[in-house]
Amino acid sequence: MILDSLLQFDSASSLAIAAGTQDSANILDLHITGGGLPVLANLQGARDIGIGDNPALKLLVQVVTTFTSGGAGTLAVLLAGATDNGSGGANAFSTWWTSPTYALATLVAGARLLDMDMPRPPAGIAIPRFLKLTYTVGGATMTAGKVSAFIVIDRHDQPYQSTANSTLGGYPAGITIAN
């Protein structure tokens, strides 16, 4: 898996917030300049990055610090896109996809909250120039918890041999390979 800062929404960003919403630290701008692909009229620069190639770009949101809460806190992640406003800024964001609502017990270090192919814009929503994530905390204030979020070309999907030391083994526990 290759992590690219130009496709990074968050890097160990804290979501220790009261019930409510928080946007990703970075809003991705898909506009290409300076010798890249030609841009569209009115500074749009929109590219459909969810076109279903194989391998497709992946959306990865992973817990890097276990969440804690004084109550039954929950977390949901929303992906949104926006077109250019004509001045190089973002129009209002439109929701593309919303994750399930994750209970506090599932928000442990290493948990993947979004681990999916990058979706195409829903019907009736224009291909965006800008992308962002919005995190929604519900139920109770989160007192700790951090996530990292990226668009990646491929995920690191090898199973762990042991959860105690997070050693990659290649085979799930209980399988014996005869040599």
LOPAPA-817726 format. One record per residue: residue number from 1; residue in three letters; x, y, z of N, C-alpha, C in turn. Coordinates in nm, 2 decimals, decimal comma. Layout:
BEGIN
NUM ALA X Y Z X Y Z X Y Z $
...
***
This chain:
BEGIN
1 MET 0,09 -0,12 0,00 0,00 0,00 0,00 0,09 0,12 0,00 $
2 ILE 0,06 0,22 -0,09 0,14 0,34 -0,10 0,05 0,45 -0,04 $
3 LEU 0,10 0,53 0,05 0,03 0,64 0,11 0,09 0,77 0,04 $
4 ASP 0,00 0,85 -0,01 0,04 0,97 -0,08 -0,02 1,09 -0,01 $
5 SER 0,06 1,19 0,03 0,01 1,31 0,10 -0,09 1,39 0,02 $
6 LEU -0,08 1,38 -0,12 -0,18 1,45 -0,20 -0,32 1,38 -0,19 $
7 LEU -0,33 1,26 -0,14 -0,45 1,18 -0,13 -0,48 1,15 0,01 $
8 GLN -0,44 1,23 0,10 -0,45 1,21 0,25 -0,56 1,30 0,30 $
9 PHE -0,66 1,24 0,36 -0,76 1,32 0,43 -0,72 1,36 0,57 $
10 ASP -0,66 1,25 0,64 -0,62 1,27 0,78 -0,50 1,18 0,81 $
11 SER -0,41 1,23 0,90 -0,30 1,15 0,94 -0,30 1,16 1,09 $
12 ALA -0,35 1,05 1,16 -0,36 1,04 1,30 -0,43 1,17 1,36 $
13 SER -0,54 1,20 1,30 -0,62 1,32 1,34 -0,71 1,28 1,46 $
14 SER -0,71 1,36 1,56 -0,79 1,33 1,68 -0,94 1,36 1,66 $
15 LEU -1,02 1,27 1,70 -1,17 1,28 1,70 -1,22 1,29 1,84 $
16 ALA -1,14 1,33 1,93 -1,19 1,35 2,07 -1,27 1,48 2,08 $
17 ILE -1,40 1,46 2,04 -1,49 1,58 2,03 -1,62 1,55 2,09 $
18 ALA -1,69 1,65 2,12 -1,83 1,63 2,17 -1,92 1,58 2,06 $
19 ALA -2,03 1,53 2,09 -2,12 1,48 1,99 -2,14 1,59 1,89 $
20 GLY -2,13 1,55 1,76 -2,14 1,65 1,65 -2,06 1,60 1,54 $
21 THR -2,02 1,70 1,45 -1,94 1,66 1,33 -1,80 1,73 1,33 $
22 GLN -1,71 1,67 1,26 -1,58 1,73 1,23 -1,54 1,69 1,09 $
23 ASP -1,49 1,79 1,01 -1,44 1,76 0,88 -1,30 1,71 0,88 $
24 SER -1,26 1,63 0,78 -1,12 1,59 0,77 -1,03 1,70 0,77 $
25 ALA -0,91 1,68 0,81 -0,80 1,79 0,82 -0,78 1,84 0,68 $
26 ASN -0,78 1,76 0,58 -0,75 1,80 0,44 -0,87 1,78 0,35 $
27 ILE -0,90 1,88 0,26 -0,99 1,86 0,16 -0,91 1,84 0,03 $
28 LEU -0,94 1,73 -0,04 -0,86 1,69 -0,16 -0,90 1,77 -0,28 $
29 ASP -0,81 1,83 -0,35 -0,84 1,91 -0,47 -0,79 1,83 -0,59 $
30 LEU -0,88 1,78 -0,67 -0,85 1,70 -0,79 -0,81 1,78 -0,91 $
31 HIS -0,79 1,91 -0,90 -0,75 1,99 -1,01 -0,61 1,96 -1,04 $
32 ILE -0,58 1,95 -1,17 -0,44 1,92 -1,22 -0,39 2,05 -1,28 $
33 THR -0,27 2,09 -1,24 -0,21 2,21 -1,30 -0,07 2,18 -1,34 $
34 GLY -0,01 2,27 -1,41 0,14 2,27 -1,44 0,18 2,14 -1,51 $
35 GLY 0,14 2,13 -1,63 0,19 2,02 -1,72 0,11 1,89 -1,70 $
36 GLY 0,01 1,89 -1,62 -0,07 1,77 -1,60 -0,18 1,76 -1,71 $
37 LEU -0,28 1,69 -1,69 -0,39 1,67 -1,78 -0,46 1,81 -1,80 $
38 PRO -0,51 1,83 -1,91 -0,58 1,96 -1,93 -0,70 1,97 -1,84 $
39 VAL -0,73 2,10 -1,79 -0,84 2,12 -1,70 -0,96 2,16 -1,78 $
40 LEU -1,07 2,14 -1,72 -1,20 2,18 -1,79 -1,22 2,33 -1,77 $
41 ALA -1,32 2,38 -1,84 -1,35 2,52 -1,84 -1,39 2,56 -1,70 $
42 ASN -1,38 2,68 -1,66 -1,42 2,74 -1,53 -1,35 2,67 -1,41 $
43 LEU -1,22 2,63 -1,44 -1,14 2,58 -1,33 -1,19 2,45 -1,27 $
44 GLN -1,28 2,38 -1,34 -1,34 2,26 -1,28 -1,23 2,15 -1,25 $
45 GLY -1,16 2,11 -1,34 -1,05 2,01 -1,32 -1,10 1,88 -1,26 $
46 ALA -1,23 1,85 -1,28 -1,29 1,73 -1,23 -1,24 1,60 -1,30 $
47 ARG -1,21 1,50 -1,22 -1,17 1,37 -1,27 -1,25 1,27 -1,19 $
48 ASP -1,30 1,17 -1,26 -1,38 1,06 -1,20 -1,28 0,96 -1,15 $
49 ILE -1,25 0,96 -1,02 -1,15 0,87 -0,97 -1,21 0,74 -0,92 $
50 GLY -1,34 0,72 -0,94 -1,41 0,60 -0,90 -1,47 0,53 -1,02 $
51 ILE -1,38 0,51 -1,12 -1,43 0,46 -1,25 -1,44 0,31 -1,26 $
52 GLY -1,40 0,24 -1,15 -1,41 0,09 -1,15 -1,29 0,02 -1,22 $
53 ASP -1,18 0,09 -1,23 -1,06 0,02 -1,28 -1,02 -0,10 -1,20 $
54 ASN -0,94 -0,19 -1,25 -0,89 -0,30 -1,17 -0,74 -0,30 -1,17 $
55 PRO -0,67 -0,26 -1,07 -0,73 -0,23 -0,94 -0,78 -0,09 -0,93 $
56 ALA -0,89 -0,08 -0,85 -0,96 0,05 -0,83 -0,89 0,12 -0,72 $
57 LEU -0,90 0,25 -0,72 -0,86 0,33 -0,60 -0,94 0,29 -0,48 $
58 LYS -0,88 0,29 -0,37 -0,96 0,24 -0,25 -0,96 0,36 -0,15 $
59 LEU -1,07 0,37 -0,07 -1,09 0,46 0,03 -1,06 0,39 0,16 $
60 LEU -0,96 0,43 0,24 -0,92 0,37 0,36 -0,92 0,46 0,48 $
61 VAL -1,01 0,43 0,58 -1,01 0,51 0,70 -0,99 0,41 0,81 $
62 GLN -0,88 0,43 0,89 -0,84 0,33 0,99 -0,81 0,40 1,12 $
63 VAL -0,86 0,33 1,23 -0,84 0,38 1,36 -0,69 0,36 1,40 $
64 VAL -0,62 0,46 1,44 -0,48 0,45 1,49 -0,46 0,46 1,64 $
65 THR -0,56 0,52 1,71 -0,56 0,52 1,85 -0,70 0,49 1,90 $
66 THR -0,71 0,39 1,98 -0,84 0,34 2,03 -0,93 0,45 2,09 $
67 PHE -1,06 0,45 2,06 -1,15 0,55 2,10 -1,19 0,52 2,25 $
68 THR -1,21 0,62 2,32 -1,27 0,61 2,46 -1,38 0,72 2,47 $
69 SER -1,48 0,69 2,55 -1,59 0,78 2,57 -1,64 0,77 2,71 $
70 GLY -1,70 0,88 2,76 -1,76 0,88 2,89 -1,90 0,81 2,89 $
71 GLY -1,95 0,77 2,77 -2,08 0,71 2,76 -2,07 0,61 2,64 $
72 ALA -2,18 0,60 2,57 -2,19 0,51 2,46 -2,17 0,58 2,33 $
73 GLY -2,05 0,63 2,31 -2,02 0,71 2,19 -2,02 0,62 2,06 $
74 THR -2,06 0,68 1,95 -2,06 0,62 1,82 -1,99 0,71 1,72 $
75 LEU -1,95 0,65 1,61 -1,89 0,72 1,50 -1,94 0,68 1,37 $
76 ALA -1,96 0,77 1,28 -2,00 0,74 1,14 -1,91 0,83 1,05 $
77 VAL -1,87 0,78 0,93 -1,79 0,86 0,84 -1,87 0,88 0,71 $
78 LEU -1,86 1,01 0,66 -1,93 1,05 0,54 -1,83 1,10 0,44 $
79 LEU -1,85 1,05 0,31 -1,77 1,10 0,20 -1,85 1,20 0,12 $
80 ALA -1,79 1,32 0,09 -1,87 1,42 0,02 -1,78 1,48 -0,09 $
81 GLY -1,84 1,53 -0,19 -1,77 1,60 -0,30 -1,83 1,73 -0,34 $
82 ALA -1,75 1,82 -0,40 -1,80 1,95 -0,44 -1,74 1,99 -0,57 $
83 THR -1,82 2,06 -0,65 -1,76 2,12 -0,77 -1,69 2,25 -0,74 $
84 ASP -1,63 2,31 -0,84 -1,56 2,44 -0,83 -1,67 2,55 -0,83 $
85 ASN -1,65 2,65 -0,75 -1,74 2,76 -0,75 -1,72 2,87 -0,85 $
86 GLY -1,62 2,85 -0,94 -1,59 2,95 -1,04 -1,47 3,04 -1,01 $
87 SER -1,43 3,03 -0,88 -1,32 3,11 -0,83 -1,21 3,03 -0,77 $
88 GLY -1,21 2,90 -0,80 -1,11 2,81 -0,75 -1,14 2,75 -0,61 $
89 GLY -1,26 2,78 -0,55 -1,30 2,73 -0,42 -1,41 2,62 -0,44 $
90 ALA -1,45 2,57 -0,33 -1,55 2,46 -0,34 -1,69 2,52 -0,33 $
91 ASN -1,78 2,46 -0,41 -1,93 2,48 -0,39 -1,97 2,41 -0,27 $
92 ALA -2,10 2,40 -0,24 -2,15 2,32 -0,13 -2,12 2,17 -0,16 $
93 PHE -2,09 2,10 -0,05 -2,06 1,96 -0,07 -2,18 1,88 -0,07 $
94 SER -2,18 1,77 -0,15 -2,29 1,68 -0,17 -2,24 1,54 -0,11 $
95 THR -2,33 1,48 -0,04 -2,29 1,35 0,02 -2,29 1,24 -0,08 $
96 TRP -2,19 1,16 -0,08 -2,18 1,05 -0,17 -2,21 0,92 -0,10 $
97 TRP -2,15 0,90 0,02 -2,16 0,77 0,08 -2,15 0,80 0,23 $
98 THR -2,22 0,72 0,31 -2,22 0,73 0,46 -2,19 0,59 0,51 $
99 SER -2,10 0,58 0,60 -2,07 0,44 0,66 -2,18 0,40 0,76 $
100 PRO -2,17 0,28 0,80 -2,26 0,24 0,91 -2,21 0,32 1,04 $
101 THR -2,30 0,32 1,14 -2,26 0,39 1,27 -2,19 0,28 1,35 $
102 TYR -2,06 0,31 1,39 -1,98 0,22 1,46 -1,99 0,24 1,61 $
103 ALA -2,02 0,13 1,68 -2,02 0,14 1,83 -1,88 0,16 1,89 $
104 LEU -1,87 0,21 2,01 -1,75 0,24 2,07 -1,66 0,11 2,08 $
105 ALA -1,72 0,00 2,10 -1,64 -0,13 2,12 -1,57 -0,17 1,99 $
106 THR -1,61 -0,12 1,88 -1,55 -0,15 1,75 -1,44 -0,05 1,71 $
107 LEU -1,43 0,06 1,78 -1,33 0,16 1,75 -1,20 0,14 1,81 $
108 VAL -1,14 0,03 1,78 -1,01 -0,01 1,84 -0,90 0,01 1,74 $
109 ALA -0,77 0,03 1,79 -0,66 0,06 1,70 -0,65 -0,06 1,60 $
110 GLY -0,64 -0,02 1,47 -0,63 -0,11 1,36 -0,76 -0,14 1,29 $
111 ALA -0,87 -0,10 1,35 -1,00 -0,12 1,29 -1,02 -0,03 1,16 $
112 ARG -1,07 -0,09 1,05 -1,09 -0,02 0,93 -1,23 0,02 0,92 $
113 LEU -1,26 0,15 0,92 -1,39 0,20 0,92 -1,45 0,21 0,78 $
114 LEU -1,37 0,25 0,69 -1,40 0,25 0,55 -1,29 0,17 0,48 $
115 ASP -1,32 0,07 0,41 -1,22 -0,01 0,34 -1,29 -0,06 0,21 $
116 MET -1,30 0,03 0,12 -1,38 0,00 0,00 -1,33 0,07 -0,12 $
117 ASP -1,38 0,02 -0,24 -1,34 0,09 -0,36 -1,40 0,23 -0,36 $
118 MET -1,32 0,32 -0,42 -1,37 0,46 -0,43 -1,50 0,47 -0,51 $
119 PRO -1,61 0,52 -0,45 -1,73 0,52 -0,53 -1,74 0,62 -0,63 $
120 ARG -1,82 0,60 -0,73 -1,85 0,71 -0,83 -1,95 0,80 -0,77 $
121 PRO -1,96 0,92 -0,82 -2,07 1,01 -0,77 -2,21 0,95 -0,79 $
122 PRO -2,29 0,97 -0,70 -2,43 0,92 -0,71 -2,50 0,99 -0,83 $
123 ALA -2,61 0,93 -0,88 -2,68 0,98 -0,99 -2,73 1,12 -0,96 $
124 GLY -2,71 1,21 -1,05 -2,76 1,35 -1,03 -2,66 1,44 -0,96 $
125 ILE -2,54 1,39 -0,92 -2,44 1,47 -0,86 -2,32 1,48 -0,95 $
126 ALA -2,27 1,60 -0,98 -2,16 1,62 -1,08 -2,03 1,56 -1,03 $
127 ILE -1,94 1,53 -1,12 -1,81 1,48 -1,08 -1,74 1,60 -1,01 $
128 PRO -1,69 1,57 -0,89 -1,64 1,69 -0,81 -1,49 1,72 -0,84 $
129 ARG -1,46 1,84 -0,80 -1,32 1,88 -0,80 -1,26 1,86 -0,66 $
130 PHE -1,35 1,87 -0,56 -1,30 1,86 -0,42 -1,37 1,74 -0,35 $
131 LEU -1,29 1,67 -0,26 -1,34 1,56 -0,18 -1,31 1,59 -0,03 $
132 LYS -1,40 1,55 0,06 -1,37 1,56 0,20 -1,44 1,44 0,27 $
133 LEU -1,40 1,42 0,40 -1,47 1,33 0,49 -1,52 1,41 0,60 $
134 THR -1,64 1,37 0,65 -1,69 1,43 0,77 -1,72 1,31 0,87 $
135 TYR -1,67 1,33 0,99 -1,69 1,24 1,10 -1,80 1,28 1,19 $
136 THR -1,89 1,19 1,22 -2,01 1,23 1,30 -2,00 1,14 1,43 $
137 VAL -1,98 1,21 1,54 -1,98 1,15 1,67 -2,12 1,16 1,73 $
138 GLY -2,17 1,05 1,78 -2,31 1,05 1,84 -2,31 0,99 1,97 $
139 GLY -2,41 1,01 2,05 -2,43 0,94 2,18 -2,36 1,00 2,29 $
140 ALA -2,23 1,02 2,28 -2,16 1,08 2,40 -2,03 1,14 2,34 $
141 THR -1,97 1,23 2,42 -1,84 1,28 2,38 -1,73 1,18 2,37 $
142 MET -1,65 1,18 2,27 -1,53 1,10 2,26 -1,42 1,16 2,34 $
143 THR -1,36 1,09 2,43 -1,25 1,15 2,51 -1,11 1,12 2,45 $
144 ALA -1,10 1,02 2,36 -0,98 0,99 2,29 -1,01 0,92 2,16 $
145 GLY -0,92 0,91 2,07 -0,94 0,84 1,95 -0,89 0,92 1,83 $
146 LYS -0,81 0,85 1,74 -0,75 0,91 1,62 -0,77 0,82 1,50 $
147 VAL -0,78 0,88 1,39 -0,79 0,81 1,26 -0,70 0,86 1,16 $
148 SER -0,66 0,78 1,06 -0,59 0,82 0,95 -0,68 0,78 0,83 $
149 ALA -0,68 0,86 0,72 -0,77 0,84 0,61 -0,70 0,88 0,48 $
150 PHE -0,70 0,79 0,38 -0,63 0,81 0,26 -0,72 0,75 0,14 $
151 ILE -0,69 0,80 0,02 -0,72 0,72 -0,10 -0,60 0,65 -0,14 $
152 VAL -0,60 0,52 -0,16 -0,48 0,44 -0,19 -0,51 0,36 -0,31 $
153 ILE -0,40 0,31 -0,37 -0,41 0,23 -0,49 -0,44 0,08 -0,45 $
154 ASP -0,39 0,04 -0,34 -0,41 -0,10 -0,30 -0,40 -0,10 -0,14 $
155 ARG -0,46 -0,20 -0,08 -0,45 -0,21 0,06 -0,35 -0,32 0,10 $
156 HIS -0,31 -0,31 0,23 -0,23 -0,41 0,28 -0,32 -0,51 0,35 $
157 ASP -0,34 -0,62 0,28 -0,45 -0,72 0,33 -0,40 -0,85 0,37 $
158 GLN -0,28 -0,86 0,43 -0,22 -0,99 0,47 -0,27 -1,00 0,62 $
159 PRO -0,32 -1,12 0,65 -0,37 -1,14 0,79 -0,26 -1,14 0,89 $
160 TYR -0,29 -1,11 1,02 -0,20 -1,11 1,13 -0,19 -1,25 1,18 $
161 GLN -0,06 -1,30 1,21 -0,04 -1,43 1,27 -0,08 -1,42 1,42 $
162 SER -0,05 -1,31 1,48 -0,07 -1,29 1,63 -0,12 -1,15 1,65 $
163 THR -0,22 -1,14 1,73 -0,27 -1,00 1,77 -0,18 -0,95 1,88 $
164 ALA -0,11 -1,03 1,95 -0,03 -0,98 2,07 0,08 -0,90 2,02 $
165 ASN 0,15 -0,94 1,91 0,26 -0,86 1,86 0,24 -0,81 1,72 $
166 SER 0,12 -0,82 1,66 0,09 -0,77 1,53 0,19 -0,82 1,42 $
167 THR 0,23 -0,95 1,43 0,32 -1,01 1,33 0,24 -1,06 1,21 $
168 LEU 0,28 -1,02 1,09 0,22 -1,07 0,97 0,26 -1,21 0,95 $
169 GLY 0,16 -1,30 0,93 0,20 -1,44 0,91 0,16 -1,49 0,77 $
170 GLY 0,06 -1,44 0,71 0,01 -1,48 0,58 -0,10 -1,59 0,59 $
171 TYR -0,11 -1,66 0,70 -0,22 -1,76 0,71 -0,29 -1,73 0,84 $
172 PRO -0,42 -1,75 0,84 -0,50 -1,73 0,96 -0,46 -1,84 1,07 $
173 ALA -0,48 -1,81 1,19 -0,45 -1,90 1,30 -0,52 -2,03 1,28 $
174 GLY -0,46 -2,15 1,30 -0,52 -2,28 1,29 -0,50 -2,35 1,17 $
175 ILE -0,43 -2,29 1,07 -0,40 -2,35 0,94 -0,26 -2,40 0,95 $
176 THR -0,24 -2,53 0,92 -0,10 -2,59 0,91 -0,07 -2,62 0,77 $
177 ILE 0,04 -2,57 0,72 0,09 -2,59 0,59 0,20 -2,70 0,59 $
178 ALA 0,17 -2,81 0,52 0,27 -2,92 0,52 0,38 -2,88 0,42 $
179 ASN 0,50 -2,89 0,46 0,62 -2,86 0,38 0,68 -2,98 0,33 $
***
